[in-house]
Amino acid sequence: MEQLEKSKMKKKDIFEKISGHEQVMFCNDPKSGLKAIIAIHDTTLGPALGGTRMYPYESVEAALDDVLRLSEGMTYKCAAADLDFGGGKAVIIGDPQTDKSPALFRSFGQYVESLNGRFYTGTDMGTTMDDFVQALKETNFISGIPEAYGGGGDTSIPTAIGVIYALKATNKYLFDNDALTGKTYAIQGLGKVGFKVCKHLLKDGANVIVTDLNEQAIKEIEQIGKKLGNPVTVVKSNEIYSVEADIFIPCAMGGILNKDTIPQLTVRAIVGSANNQLKYESLIHELHQKNILYAPDYIVNAGGLISVADELYGANQERVLNKTKTIFSSLLEIYEQAALESISTLEAADRKCLKTLEEQKNRNNFFSRFKKPKWHFNE
């Protein structure tokens, strides 16, 4: 009896934890070693879309917490980007360096297939396009695949372009001129996105300060700056927060805006592609007190998501780039609305997304909630 009561309490706790989500699926395949969780947060705008992350979580509870948080964030990202998709995410528990196998991803693909189009997925931290070539053997509900398989290719390209549009919108708002030249930008991280953003800024004649642990990336960007006659300033990782610049561009890890780093900032704005830049959302008020304009990260980095979503209708680069341009007007609207209502830019962005969801809920009926991209019906 005591064990039954404990079991009931445990089930109740789990259901309370996932109460804001439509569906959570635990995937277990001992033969392939697959242990995964798929979370579907909201399908108001369409089927759930979100990448699959592979990470050696210390516990199932930690994995569940992560997938719930990430899938909810995807609902907002899709709404903000005006996409006909809802929020979802998946996590695979395991070390991406040692636990991967074709069998594991084929097994995962079977679980995705069992959802019958309620969830579309692709790469995220710890997974690659090649992994999902294996999953593609079991399901068509995969996006972000190589061009050779009909995919849209490298999503860092539209992501970086989206960051540039966000920078232009920020300059327009702060300086009444969207030109990139004549400003100083501090870039944290020269990965796939940060490197492309930096290169674009150098070509436009902007002053650039960078930091990255990858010495090869530093050397490459220095060479590019030298060829363009626009030298790059390199600083240590812990110095990037205190440099004198107009805009800080975080393109690496999340949680970098915290109690230690915010007091060091001297910039006018923060506009970057890194996810979850604020360690706690309440820290947005500290930025406001320092008169630092914050561009919500899920608006800035939407280019990659736009590319992945568009791929499901048949990859079309021109369509993706046209859609990515809307980041400029969307961010400007958020800045202006935040100022008008005397609220934070993060709150203004969230309100815009919630309004989009509420309007769609009023239009939806039960059956249209689970609509699939048009291409799916023509297979």
KAWO-V825627 format. One record per residue. N is the residue number from 1. BURIAL is # if it has 16 or more other ideal C-beta (glycine too) atoms within 10 Angstrom, else .. Layout:
((N,BURIAL) (N,BURIAL))
//
This chain:
((1,.) (2,.) (3,.) (4,.) (5,.) (6,.) (7,.) (8,.) (9,.) (10,.) (11,.) (12,.) (13,.) (14,.) (15,.) (16,.) (17,.) (18,#) (19,.) (20,.) (21,#) (22,#) (23,#) (24,#) (25,#) (26,.) (27,#) (28,.) (29,#) (30,.) (31,.) (32,.) (33,#) (34,#) (35,#) (36,#) (37,#) (38,#) (39,#) (40,#) (41,#) (42,#) (43,#) (44,#) (45,#) (46,#) (47,#) (48,#) (49,#) (50,#) (51,#) (52,#) (53,#) (54,#) (55,#) (56,.) (57,#) (58,.) (59,.) (60,.) (61,.) (62,.) (63,#) (64,#) (65,.) (66,#) (67,#) (68,#) (69,.) (70,#) (71,#) (72,#) (73,#) (74,#) (75,#) (76,#) (77,#) (78,#) (79,#) (80,#) (81,#) (82,.) (83,#) (84,#) (85,#) (86,#) (87,#) (88,#) (89,#) (90,#) (91,#) (92,#) (93,#) (94,#) (95,.) (96,#) (97,.) (98,.) (99,#) (100,#) (101,.) (102,.) (103,.) (104,#) (105,#) (106,#) (107,#) (108,#) (109,#) (110,#) (111,#) (112,#) (113,#) (114,.) (115,#) (116,.) (117,#) (118,#) (119,#) (120,#) (121,#) (122,#) (123,#) (124,#) (125,.) (126,#) (127,#) (128,.) (129,#) (130,.) (131,#) (132,#) (133,#) (134,#) (135,#) (136,#) (137,.) (138,#) (139,#) (140,.) (141,#) (142,#) (143,#) (144,#) (145,#) (146,#) (147,.) (148,.) (149,.) (150,.) (151,#) (152,#) (153,#) (154,#) (155,#) (156,#) (157,#) (158,#) (159,#) (160,#) (161,#) (162,#) (163,#) (164,#) (165,#) (166,#) (167,#) (168,#) (169,#) (170,#) (171,#) (172,#) (173,#) (174,.) (175,.) (176,.) (177,.) (178,.) (179,.) (180,#) (181,.) (182,.) (183,#) (184,#) (185,#) (186,#) (187,#) (188,#) (189,#) (190,#) (191,.) (192,#) (193,#) (194,#) (195,#) (196,#) (197,#) (198,#) (199,#) (200,#) (201,#) (202,#) (203,.) (204,#) (205,.) (206,#) (207,#) (208,#) (209,#) (210,#) (211,#) (212,#) (213,.) (214,.) (215,.) (216,.) (217,#) (218,#) (219,.) (220,.) (221,#) (222,.) (223,.) (224,#) (225,#) (226,.) (227,.) (228,.) (229,.) (230,#) (231,.) (232,#) (233,.) (234,#) (235,.) (236,.) (237,.) (238,.) (239,.) (240,#) (241,#) (242,.) (243,#) (244,.) (245,#) (246,#) (247,#) (248,#) (249,#) (250,#) (251,#) (252,#) (253,.) (254,.) (255,.) (256,#) (257,#) (258,.) (259,.) (260,.) (261,#) (262,#) (263,.) (264,.) (265,#) (266,.) (267,#) (268,#) (269,#) (270,#) (271,#) (272,#) (273,#) (274,#) (275,#) (276,#) (277,#) (278,#) (279,#) (280,.) (281,.) (282,.) (283,#) (284,#) (285,.) (286,#) (287,#) (288,#) (289,.) (290,.) (291,.) (292,#) (293,#) (294,#) (295,#) (296,#) (297,#) (298,#) (299,#) (300,#) (301,#) (302,#) (303,#) (304,#) (305,#) (306,#) (307,#) (308,#) (309,#) (310,#) (311,#) (312,#) (313,.) (314,.) (315,#) (316,.) (317,.) (318,.) (319,.) (320,#) (321,#) (322,.) (323,#) (324,#) (325,.) (326,.) (327,#) (328,#) (329,.) (330,#) (331,#) (332,#) (333,.) (334,#) (335,#) (336,.) (337,#) (338,#) (339,.) (340,.) (341,.) (342,.) (343,.) (344,#) (345,#) (346,#) (347,#) (348,#) (349,#) (350,#) (351,.) (352,#) (353,#) (354,.) (355,.) (356,#) (357,#) (358,.) (359,.) (360,#) (361,.) (362,.) (363,.) (364,.) (365,.) (366,.) (367,.) (368,.) (369,#) (370,.) (371,#) (372,#) (373,#) (374,.) (375,.) (376,.) (377,.) (378,.) (379,.))
//
